[in-house]
Amino acid sequence: MFYEWVYPLHHIHGLSVLNVFRYITFRSAYAAVTALLLCYVLGPRMIEWLRRVRFGQKIRAEGPQAHLAKAGTPTMGGILIVPAIVIPTLMWGNLHSLPVWLALLSTVWLGALGFLDDYLRVVKGLPKGLLGRYKLVGQVTLGLAIGAALLIWPEQGFPVTATHVPFLKFRFVDFGWLFVPFVVLVVTGSSNAVNLTDGLDGLASGLVAIAALTFAGMCYLSGHIKFSNYLHISYLPYSGELTVFCFAVLGAALGFLWFNCHPADVFMGDTGSLALGGALGTVAVLIKRELWLVLVGGVFVAEALSVMLQVASYRLWGRRIFRMSPLHHHFELTGWPESRVVLRFYIIGALLALLSLSTFKLQ
């Protein structure tokens, strides 16, 4: 909005200061600040409303006993996160950018899907909420839409069906006709991985903030012709504007963390976790760094793998690998306090973020 309406006025005499709106770094910083302030201002009102209408979290009896005290804590906090991403992006982003619109579509679509799941589980009292197969249909549909949009309206600078390979200079994988199924896998897997990670106070929101900042750096470097030439990476002219979106995700995650840190005043629910996971996955697809999700979101991947391994082991051999899955519950049951699990996972996430960014110089 500001880029579209305010920046063109910089030609007027005396308004040359408005030229600052052309810079992605300026608009990204203010997108993050706007998102954070929206959460900070609207958060208390939203939490009070959730308490008033009794949208409280239901705790599984088979979960860690320490979590039973969290029963009734307001959930569905994602209804704050999604607008805190969308509004700053619309305010500070370049609305002529197709990737920005695709990233917003992913956030809103999966936020709505998560809201339906939360509503059925919390309000209607259905223990499983939205059945998994229906949730999967919604995620697959979104992946198909994003993949098709990229094929129909390809961006210049890199083959649409190809992706970069970490650590290898000028090595690419071209998926060809498997590109759309690959997009579906990335978006679905990313959204579900963050959803599984959302089980401790502040865990998912803090890790998403780290990942969003990392992807913001990748978007900016890939979309800046001088930096991309210096680092010998592919120049993607459209990816720079995704920096604004990533900073909006960063601000929303940090703003929500203000209320979600231990002891949490509110949980994000599937409304927030699916939206945040889908946002990260979509950005990775748009900048051709899908394989980097395994590095940047290494903790999310470990959480998802722990669930898959636990289920497979129990069904095949009748034994459990972990004391409980996802992985954060395993460490809780080994005696780690919740705050220690969260902080140590933050440290791992930060180290993985640095490792991910270092690969740009190795390429």
C-alpha positions, 0 to 999 in steps of 0.5 A: 500500500505504501509502496503503491501509493506513497512512493510515487509521490517522491518526485514531488518537490519537497517530498524526496524523503519518500524515496526511502519507500523504494528500499526493501530493507526499510519496508521489511523492518517496518513490516516486522514492527507493524506486525509486532505492534498489532500483536502487542495491541490486539493480543490482550483484547483477543485473549480476554475475548477467548476467555469470555467465550471459553475457547480453552485448550483441551489437554490429552489425558495420555500427554505429560501429566504436567500439562494438565494444569494448562487445561482451559488456557485460551487457544486459537491464537492464530486468529491474531497471527494471520492478520498480523502477517497479512496486514503488514505485508499489504501495507509495506509490500509491492503488491505487483509481486506474484510471489507475495500474493502466493505467500499470502494465499498460503498463510490465509488458506492454511489459517482458515483450515486450521481455524476449522479444525480448532473450531470443531475441536474446541467449540463443537467438542469433536475430539479429533477436530477436522479429520486428517483426510479432510485436512490433507485435502485442503493442504494438497489443494493449496499445493496444487494451486501454488505449483500450477500458478508457478507453471502458468506464470513462471518468474524469470531468472531460474527454471521453474521446475528446478531447485538448488542443492545445499552445499553444492555450487551450481548443482540443481535438481529439475523435477520436471513433471514431478514439480507440482507433486513436490510443491504439494509435499513441501507445503504439506510437510512444512505446515504439518511439521510446525503443527506437530512442534506446537506443543510447549509454551513458545516453542513453535513461535520462537522457532518460526521467528528464527526460520523466518529471519533466516529465509528473509536473509535468503530472499534478500540476497537472492533478490539483490543483483550485487549480492547474488553476483558476489556470492555466485548464487542465482539472481531471482529478481522477484524474491526480494519482495518476499523479504517484506513478507518474511519480516512480517512473519518474524514480527507476528511470531515475536509478537505472539511469543510475548503472550505465548512464552512460559507460562502461556496466556494463549496457544496458537492452535492449528490456526496459527501453526498450520499458517506459519508452517505453510508460510515457510514452506511456500517461501522456500518453494518460491525462492527455489530453496525447498531443500533448505527447509531440512536445514532451516527447519531442522527442529521441525523435521526432527519433531515430524520424524519422531512421530513417524518413527514412533508410529511405524515402530509401534505398528511393526514391532509393538515397541516405542522408540521414544517415551512419547512423541513428538520429540519435545515430549520425550525430553520432558519425560526424561526430566527436562523442565519445559523451559529447558526443552524450549531454550535448547531447541531454540539454540539448535534452531539458531545454529541450524539457521547459521549453517543454512546461511553459510551454504550461500558462501559455499555455493 
